[in-house]
Amino acid sequence: MSNDSADLVRREADFAVRMLRPTQARLVAQRLGPVPLGLFAQRAYLDRAGRPNRPEDLVEHVLIGPDADPTALAGLAAFGGLQDRAALRLRSDSEAAQIASVRAGLGIGVIQAGIAAREQGLEPVLPGIIGWSLEAWLVLHDDLRRLPMVRRVADHLSVVLPALLAEGRLSPQPSVTRRAT
C-alpha cells in the first residue's frame, strides 16, 4: 500500500484501496468498511510536553499532519486545533512519514487506530473527544472487472481486506509502484 494516487482511469495500477469513494465514471468501487482514526503520540513525547485535556490544548503541541493533500486537510478541518494548516508544525503528505514522526516522539498525529494499537509506546490523545473514521474502498477500472482473473482477485481482496483493515494490519509503506503483468 502507498499513499500515491495511481491513476486507475489511465491504468497506472489495476487496483487501489482508497479512503474516498471515487467519482470517475469509469471506476467501480466496493466498500471495504470503516477505518477508525484518532490522535496518538509517543508516551515519551506526552511525558515531556504534557497531555492535552481538551481540543483547545492542542495548539500548545507539535501537531503532525498533511502538507498539501486537500483530501487529508479537509478531513482534519472539523476537529479543534486541526482546522488550520499552519497549526500543523510538522507536515508531510506521506502517511508513512507521519506515523514514523509520531513513533519517534516528535509530536501528535492522526493514525489509524489499529496501526496505533500495534505500536509500542503510542497513547491515544483525547480519546472519546477526537476520533473519527473513513470508509475504505476497493477500486478498479470498469473494463478490468470483466476479466475473470481480475474478478477473482477483486473478489478475494473484498473478503480479505476488510478484516485486515479492521485489525490495522494494512499500513502505508514508502511508495513502491508495482503493476501486475
N, C-alpha and C positions, 0 to 999 in steps of 0.2 A: 504494500500500500504506500501511496505517496500523496502529498498534498497537490502535486501537479494536476492541472485540469487538462488532461489529454482530450483533444477534440474528437469525440466519437462520431460526429457527423462526417468529418473528413477521414475517419477510420485510423486515427493515430493510435487507437487501442481498441480491443474487442469488447471489453467490459470495463465498468468503473463502479466503484462504490462512492456515492455522493451523499452529502448531508443536506442537499436540497433536491426537490423533485425537478427534473429538467423540464424546460418549456419548449425545446425544439421539437417540431412536429415529427421528425424522422427518428426520434429516440423513443424507446419504450422503457418503462421503469416499473420495478416491482418493489413494494415496500418491504424492508427487512426488519423494521422495528425501531423503537426509541433507543437513543444513546444518551444516558444521563451524564450531565456535565456539572461541575462545581468548581469552586475556587479552592486551591490547595497550595500549601507551602511546606518546605522542609522544616522539620521541628527546630533545627538549629537556627534558621532564619527567624522563626517566631520567638524563640527564646531571646534572641539578640534584639529584635525590632519591636517585640510586643505583639500580642494577639488582638486583632480588631474585635470589638464587641458589637459594632453596628456598621452598616454600609458607609456611613459618613467617615468612619475611621480609616477607610482605605486610602484616602488622599495622603495619609502620613506614611504610606508604604510604597515600596518599589513594586509596581504592577507590571506584569509581563503579558504581552498580547500581540495581536497582529499589527502589521505596519500599514499596508495599503490595501489589503484584501477587503473589498467593500462588503462582501457577504459576512465575513467574520466580524467586521466592525459593526455592521447593522445588528448582528446577534448580541453584541455586548451593550448596545445602546439603551436597553430597557433597565439596566441594573445600576444602582447607585455607585458612584465613583468610577464607573467604567464607560460612561457615555461620551467622554471627551478623549479623543485620540491622544491629546497632549498629556493626559493623566497616565498613559502607558509609558513608563520611563525606560523600559527595555522592549523593543519591538522587533518582531520577525514574522514574516508570513509563513515560515516553516513551523508546523506544529511540533515536529520532532525537536527543533531548536528551542521552542518554548518549553517543552517538557524537560529537556536537558537543563535549561536555565533554572527551572523550579527545583529540579533534582539537585542541582549544585548549590542551592541555598541562596540564589540571587534575588528572590522576591516571591510574590504571589501571582499565580497564573491559573487560567482555566484549563482543566484537564478532564478527560473522560473519567467518570467515577470508577469504572472497572480497571482502568490502567493505573489510576492513583492507588487503588487498593493493593495492587501488586508491588508498588514502590515502597521500599523500606524507608521509614522516617518521614513520609509525607503525612500531613494532617489536613483535614478539611478546615476551611476558613469560612466562618459564618454559615455553618450547616443549618438547614431549615430556614434560613433567611435568604440566601442567594444560592440558587441552583435551578437548573432547567434541563430540558432535553431537546435533542434534534432528531428528526427522523432520518434514518439511513435508507438509501435506495440502491438497488442493483440496476444498473443502466446499460443498455446495449442498443446498437443500431437496429432499426426495424427489419432491414434486409437480412441481417445476420441471424435473427431468431428463427428464421425459416430453415436454416441449415441444421440437419439432425444432430451433428456433432456439437455445434454451438448450443443447440437447445438442451442437450443432455448436460453440458457443463453448466448452463444457466440454471437448470432445474436442481442440480446438485448444490450449486452455490446458494440458491434460495432456501435450501434446507440447512446447510452448514453455517452460513454466515450469521443468521440471527442469534444462534447460540454463542458463537464466538464474540459477537458484538456485545451481547448481554453480559458476558463474563469479562469483557475488557481485554480479550486476548488478541484483538487486532489493533496494533498500534502503528502510527505512521513511521515510516523509515525514511532516511535520506533518499532523495529522488533517484530512482532507477527505473528506466522505462524498458520493458521487455514486451515484445509483440510475439504472439503465437504464430508459428509458421505452419 
